[in-house]
Amino acid sequence: MKNLFFLFILALSKPLPLLANADQLRFAPEPLNLSLAPASLLTEKTMSGFSLGGVQFPTDSTTSKYSEDKKSIVMTLDEKLIQPDFFLMFDQLRPEPIFSGKPSSAEDLKILKRENGLTTFSVTTSKVSLENLKFCFTEKKEDHSKVLCHEAQSSGSSLLVGTQMASGNQRISLEGLEKLQVVHKQGHLSFLIETSIPKVELFEASLDDQDNLKLVAFGSPVFGAVTKISGERLPLFQHSIGDTRKFYEVRIPKEAPFLNASGGKGIVFSFEIRGQQFPRDRTRVKLKEPTIRTTYGKTVDLELDLKPSMKAESQEQSVTGNLWTFASPELYKVNRASVKITDEIEGGAVSNVFDYEVYRGPQTYLSGRVGISFATGGNLSLVSDLIATHWFNEPFGRSYYFSRQRWGLNVGYLQTAVSSKKDSEYTNLHTDLLYRFSPGVTGWTETFGWAVSTMEFKYQSLDPVNFVGAGLFWSRSLPNWFNYLFGFFPFLRKPKWADIQVIHYPQALTGGISGSSTQVRATGRIDISPKYYFEGGWGIGNTVYTDTKRLQRVSLLAGRGFFGFGARF
C-alpha cells in the first residue's frame, strides 16, 4: 500500500501536458487567409410551402426525402426554379467532390419521372453514407448563377438552396465582417442571409513523413479527419481559468492547403494556409527538461535540445549556447517569444523561426474578510480575518520536484470582533508551508498539495496555545457550468477559482497542554479584474485541549461564513 501511495503522489507531481509533444517549440505559420467557399442556404419554410428569393413555391415544388428502403434520396425538382447543367456530389466530411459533371453522366443520379414541369429523381451511392451525402445542381447563365443543394441533417433531410457567390477560383475576402449579405439584383435569383464567420486559429504547422501538412488549431471545428488532442473534459471538470483552448489536429495535402469550416445555414468558409517552408516533424526543436508553461518571474531559462549542426538566435532575449532566456514581461498574460533556429545541413543552411508560450502569474495574494461565526453554546459572533499568501518560483534552484513552482507560504489571522456572549472571544493565527504536487502558477493551473502548519489559538482570557499539524489542499478553477447556474447575475459571469484546505493539528507545543485541533476551510474567488477579486466561503474549526496545570478544559466547535475582497500582484 505504501508503494501504491508513493506512485499516486508521483503521478500527481507530473502535470498533464497541454498538447501532445508539449515540450516542442512550435512553428507558427502566417495568419489564415479567410475566403468564401461555394455557398448554399436553408430555404425559409412558410404555411404555403417555402420562400426562395422572395418567390413563393408550393410544398411539392421542390422536396427531398429518404426512399422507403432508406437506401437513396428522392427529390422532386421544379424546372421553373432551376434548369441544371452541372451536378456535384460530396461527402460532407471531405472538401473534394465525389462526382462533378453533367447530370446525364452521373451514374448515381436516376430520373424516376417527369410531369407538369416537375422532375423526380433518386440519388443512390455506395461512396458515402446518406447521412453525410450532399449533392448540388448548378445553372450558369450569362446574367446569373444558381445553386440548389440537398444536405442531410441529423433529424432527416432538408433542402438547401443558395446562389453561387464566386465563379471559378475567385475568392471573396470577408475579413472583419460579422454578417454576409447577398442582395437581390434584377435578373439574379439572390438571397438575403446572415451567417456567423467561423473562427479558426492555427496554432502550429509542420510536414509529416508523407508530405502532408499537420496542423494544430483551435476554435471552430473544420471538415476532415480531425483528432481532438486537448481541452476535452467532462463538463463537471472543465476549467474556466487557465488555457481553455480546445486543440485539434488535422492533416491535409500540401498541394491543397485549405481548411473548410461552416458558418451556419449552409455557408462554408475556406481558410488558406499561405505558402511557406514548413519544418518536418523530425526536425522540430524540443526542450531538454520537463515542460515549462508558467512562471512567476519576468524571464524563464529554457534549455534547448539542439543538434550539433544547429544554432539558436533570439531577438527578445539572449541565447547562450543551448540556454534561451525567455522574456515574460507581461503579468496576468500568456507571453510569447520567438527563437530562430539555423541548421547547417548538406546543401546549405535552413532557418526556421519557432515560438513558445509561457503564462506569467501573480505571486502574492492579500485579502480581508468579514463573516458570521456560530460556535458552541449558541454563541453568535461577527469575525474578521486577514490572509496573505506568497508563492515562490524557484527558491532552491532549478530542481523540478523540489523547487520549481512548488512552494508557498500562507499566513492568516482570525479574530472575534463582536460576540453575542461576554468572554467568548477567540483568535486564530496560523502559518502554513505549502507544497504543490504538480508545478505551476496558482490561480492558473490546478493542483493538490501538502500543508505543514502551526497555529496559535487563544480563547477568552486564557493564555494562547500553540499547535503543529499537517494536511492537504486542493486548488482549481470552478467548472464552466457554474456560469450557467448563476448566469442570470451578470456580476457572477466572471472567472472563478476555489481552494479547499483540511489541516489536523494532533499535538500542542505549549507546555502543560494536551489536545488537538482540526480546521477545514473552503474559499471561492471571483476575478473582477486581473488584479482584484471578491471571495467568499466557509470554515469549520474544532479545537479541544486541557491545561493540566490549571485543570482547565476548552472545547470550541465553530463554523463561519465569510465574504471578502483581495488583490494579487
JOTACOR-V715898 format. One record per residue. N is the residue number from 0. RES is the residue in one small letter. PSI is psi in whole degrees, 0 to 359 (* if undefined). BURIAL is b if it has 24 or more other C-alpha atoms within 12 Angstrom, else e. Layout:
N/RES/PSI/BURIAL, N/RES/PSI/BURIAL
//
This chain:
0/m/322/e, 1/k/320/e, 2/n/320/e, 3/l/320/e, 4/f/320/e, 5/f/318/e, 6/l/324/e, 7/f/316/e, 8/i/321/e, 9/l/321/e, 10/a/320/e, 11/l/335/e, 12/s/350/b, 13/k/111/b, 14/p/148/b, 15/l/134/b, 16/p/148/e, 17/l/320/b, 18/l/161/b, 19/a/141/e, 20/n/43/e, 21/a/346/b, 22/d/1/b, 23/q/144/b, 24/l/147/b, 25/r/145/b, 26/f/113/b, 27/a/114/b, 28/p/176/b, 29/e/161/e, 30/p/149/e, 31/l/144/b, 32/n/113/b, 33/l/134/b, 34/s/174/b, 35/l/123/b, 36/a/166/b, 37/p/134/b, 38/a/157/b, 39/s/159/b, 40/l/156/b, 41/l/139/b, 42/t/157/b, 43/e/114/b, 44/k/138/e, 45/t/176/e, 46/m/329/e, 47/s/11/e, 48/g/243/e, 49/f/156/b, 50/s/132/b, 51/l/112/b, 52/g/30/b, 53/g/2/e, 54/v/131/e, 55/q/135/e, 56/f/141/b, 57/p/164/e, 58/t/319/e, 59/d/10/e, 60/s/311/b, 61/t/106/b, 62/t/157/b, 63/s/145/b, 64/k/167/b, 65/y/148/b, 66/s/166/e, 67/e/327/e, 68/d/4/e, 69/k/25/e, 70/k/357/e, 71/s/167/b, 72/i/128/b, 73/v/130/b, 74/m/139/b, 75/t/126/b, 76/l/129/b, 77/d/119/b, 78/e/340/e, 79/k/336/e, 80/l/315/b, 81/i/140/b, 82/q/91/b, 83/p/142/b, 84/d/4/b, 85/f/145/b, 86/f/134/b, 87/l/141/b, 88/m/134/b, 89/f/152/b, 90/d/121/b, 91/q/341/b, 92/l/356/b, 93/r/141/b, 94/p/334/b, 95/e/138/e, 96/p/145/e, 97/i/324/b, 98/f/142/b, 99/s/127/e, 100/g/192/e, 101/k/145/e, 102/p/325/b, 103/s/340/e, 104/s/4/e, 105/a/114/b, 106/e/331/e, 107/d/355/b, 108/l/119/b, 109/k/130/e, 110/i/126/e, 111/l/318/e, 112/k/159/e, 113/r/129/e, 114/e/143/e, 115/n/37/e, 116/g/8/e, 117/l/135/e, 118/t/125/b, 119/t/130/b, 120/f/170/b, 121/s/151/b, 122/v/118/b, 123/t/129/b, 124/t/146/b, 125/s/359/e, 126/k/341/e, 127/v/149/b, 128/s/151/e, 129/l/331/b, 130/e/333/b, 131/n/7/b, 132/l/136/b, 133/k/132/b, 134/f/152/b, 135/c/143/b, 136/f/141/b, 137/t/147/b, 138/e/119/b, 139/k/122/b, 140/k/175/e, 141/e/327/e, 142/d/355/e, 143/h/168/e, 144/s/130/b, 145/k/149/b, 146/v/130/b, 147/l/126/b, 148/c/151/b, 149/h/135/b, 150/e/127/b, 151/a/143/b, 152/q/166/e, 153/s/332/e, 154/s/3/e, 155/g/234/e, 156/s/154/b, 157/s/159/b, 158/l/131/b, 159/l/134/b, 160/v/143/b, 161/g/173/b, 162/t/149/b, 163/q/122/b, 164/m/345/b, 165/a/149/e, 166/s/147/e, 167/g/226/e, 168/n/8/e, 169/q/137/e, 170/r/141/e, 171/i/122/e, 172/s/134/e, 173/l/21/e, 174/e/133/e, 175/g/351/e, 176/l/142/e, 177/e/337/e, 178/k/148/e, 179/l/129/b, 180/q/126/e, 181/v/110/b, 182/v/143/e, 183/h/131/e, 184/k/149/e, 185/q/132/e, 186/g/356/e, 187/h/148/b, 188/l/99/b, 189/s/167/b, 190/f/154/b, 191/l/115/b, 192/i/157/b, 193/e/134/e, 194/t/150/b, 195/s/140/e, 196/i/121/b, 197/p/148/b, 198/k/105/b, 199/v/120/b, 200/e/119/b, 201/l/121/b, 202/f/317/b, 203/e/164/b, 204/a/147/b, 205/s/172/b, 206/l/134/b, 207/d/184/e, 208/d/343/e, 209/q/13/e, 210/d/23/e, 211/n/149/e, 212/l/122/b, 213/k/113/b, 214/l/138/b, 215/v/124/b, 216/a/172/b, 217/f/167/b, 218/g/220/e, 219/s/142/b, 220/p/152/b, 221/v/162/b, 222/f/154/b, 223/g/183/b, 224/a/98/e, 225/v/136/b, 226/t/122/b, 227/k/130/e, 228/i/352/e, 229/s/170/b, 230/g/357/b, 231/e/118/e, 232/r/161/e, 233/l/145/e, 234/p/327/e, 235/l/335/e, 236/f/6/e, 237/q/144/b, 238/h/149/b, 239/s/354/b, 240/i/151/b, 241/g/196/b, 242/d/99/b, 243/t/9/b, 244/r/138/b, 245/k/104/b, 246/f/146/b, 247/y/157/b, 248/e/136/b, 249/v/144/b, 250/r/132/b, 251/i/156/b, 252/p/140/e, 253/k/330/b, 254/e/343/e, 255/a/72/e, 256/p/67/b, 257/f/140/b, 258/l/134/b, 259/n/135/b, 260/a/148/b, 261/s/137/b, 262/g/2/b, 263/g/154/e, 264/k/31/b, 265/g/358/b, 266/i/125/b, 267/v/133/b, 268/f/148/b, 269/s/140/b, 270/f/121/b, 271/e/130/b, 272/i/109/b, 273/r/145/e, 274/g/132/e, 275/q/175/e, 276/q/113/e, 277/f/139/b, 278/p/154/b, 279/r/155/b, 280/d/317/b, 281/r/348/e, 282/t/4/b, 283/r/144/b, 284/v/135/b, 285/k/169/b, 286/l/146/b, 287/k/333/e, 288/e/173/e, 289/p/148/b, 290/t/134/b, 291/i/116/b, 292/r/353/b, 293/t/160/b, 294/t/159/b, 295/y/349/b, 296/g/171/b, 297/k/344/b, 298/t/156/b, 299/v/131/b, 300/d/116/b, 301/l/127/b, 302/e/115/b, 303/l/142/b, 304/d/85/b, 305/l/143/b, 306/k/161/e, 307/p/333/e, 308/s/359/e, 309/m/150/b, 310/k/139/b, 311/a/141/b, 312/e/146/b, 313/s/138/b, 314/q/327/e, 315/e/311/e, 316/q/171/b, 317/s/151/e, 318/v/122/b, 319/t/106/e, 320/g/242/e, 321/n/359/b, 322/l/117/b, 323/w/119/b, 324/t/101/b, 325/f/130/b, 326/a/129/b, 327/s/69/b, 328/p/336/e, 329/e/120/e, 330/l/148/b, 331/y/13/b, 332/k/161/b, 333/v/119/b, 334/n/141/b, 335/r/133/b, 336/a/158/b, 337/s/153/b, 338/v/138/b, 339/k/124/b, 340/i/121/b, 341/t/127/b, 342/d/117/b, 343/e/102/e, 344/i/174/e, 345/e/133/e, 346/g/0/e, 347/g/178/e, 348/a/141/e, 349/v/125/e, 350/s/139/b, 351/n/146/b, 352/v/122/b, 353/f/156/b, 354/d/173/b, 355/y/152/b, 356/e/135/b, 357/v/129/b, 358/y/131/b, 359/r/121/b, 360/g/169/b, 361/p/147/b, 362/q/328/b, 363/t/134/b, 364/y/132/b, 365/l/132/b, 366/s/153/b, 367/g/142/b, 368/r/154/b, 369/v/150/b, 370/g/179/b, 371/i/131/b, 372/s/135/b, 373/f/117/b, 374/a/176/b, 375/t/137/e, 376/g/10/e, 377/g/19/e, 378/n/124/b, 379/l/127/b, 380/s/152/b, 381/l/122/b, 382/v/157/b, 383/s/151/b, 384/d/158/b, 385/l/138/b, 386/i/134/b, 387/a/130/b, 388/t/136/b, 389/h/134/b, 390/w/142/b, 391/f/142/b, 392/n/296/b, 393/e/74/b, 394/p/336/e, 395/f/41/e, 396/g/201/e, 397/r/13/e, 398/s/127/e, 399/y/313/b, 400/y/331/b, 401/f/342/e, 402/s/308/e, 403/r/111/b, 404/q/44/b, 405/r/325/b, 406/w/143/b, 407/g/161/b, 408/l/127/b, 409/n/128/b, 410/v/131/b, 411/g/143/b, 412/y/121/b, 413/l/136/b, 414/q/155/b, 415/t/124/b, 416/a/310/e, 417/v/135/e, 418/s/148/b, 419/s/343/e, 420/k/140/e, 421/k/147/e, 422/d/38/e, 423/s/18/b, 424/e/154/b, 425/y/156/b, 426/t/156/b, 427/n/116/b, 428/l/117/b, 429/h/146/b, 430/t/123/b, 431/d/129/b, 432/l/119/b, 433/l/143/b, 434/y/121/b, 435/r/136/b, 436/f/330/b, 437/s/139/b, 438/p/157/b, 439/g/172/b, 440/v/122/b, 441/t/138/b, 442/g/357/b, 443/w/318/b, 444/t/137/b, 445/e/150/b, 446/t/156/b, 447/f/165/b, 448/g/167/b, 449/w/156/b, 450/a/127/b, 451/v/128/b, 452/s/149/b, 453/t/148/b, 454/m/133/b, 455/e/118/b, 456/f/131/b, 457/k/126/b, 458/y/128/b, 459/q/229/e, 460/s/11/e, 461/l/162/e, 462/d/148/e, 463/p/149/b, 464/v/133/b, 465/n/137/b, 466/f/157/b, 467/v/141/b, 468/g/187/b, 469/a/164/b, 470/g/197/b, 471/l/155/b, 472/f/157/b, 473/w/133/b, 474/s/126/b, 475/r/166/b, 476/s/150/b, 477/l/144/b, 478/p/160/b, 479/n/336/b, 480/w/344/e, 481/f/327/b, 482/n/324/b, 483/y/325/e, 484/l/319/e, 485/f/18/e, 486/g/341/e, 487/f/350/e, 488/f/107/e, 489/p/328/e, 490/f/331/e, 491/l/0/e, 492/r/57/e, 493/k/162/b, 494/p/142/b, 495/k/145/b, 496/w/149/b, 497/a/144/b, 498/d/134/b, 499/i/132/b, 500/q/131/b, 501/v/119/b, 502/i/133/b, 503/h/130/b, 504/y/97/b, 505/p/349/b, 506/q/135/b, 507/a/134/b, 508/l/339/e, 509/t/133/b, 510/g/140/e, 511/g/6/e, 512/i/132/b, 513/s/134/b, 514/g/186/b, 515/s/171/b, 516/s/147/b, 517/t/131/b, 518/q/130/b, 519/v/128/b, 520/r/135/b, 521/a/126/b, 522/t/133/b, 523/g/139/b, 524/r/139/b, 525/i/119/b, 526/d/113/b, 527/i/346/e, 528/s/170/e, 529/p/331/b, 530/k/325/b, 531/y/153/b, 532/y/155/b, 533/f/153/b, 534/e/156/b, 535/g/164/b, 536/g/200/b, 537/w/163/b, 538/g/149/b, 539/i/131/b, 540/g/134/b, 541/n/112/b, 542/t/125/b, 543/v/126/b, 544/y/162/b, 545/t/130/b, 546/d/103/e, 547/t/337/e, 548/k/316/e, 549/r/357/e, 550/l/47/e, 551/q/141/e, 552/r/134/e, 553/v/131/b, 554/s/113/b, 555/l/118/b, 556/l/116/b, 557/a/134/b, 558/g/148/b, 559/r/154/b, 560/g/147/b, 561/f/164/b, 562/f/141/b, 563/g/180/b, 564/f/142/b, 565/g/171/b, 566/a/153/b, 567/r/144/b, 568/f/*/b
//
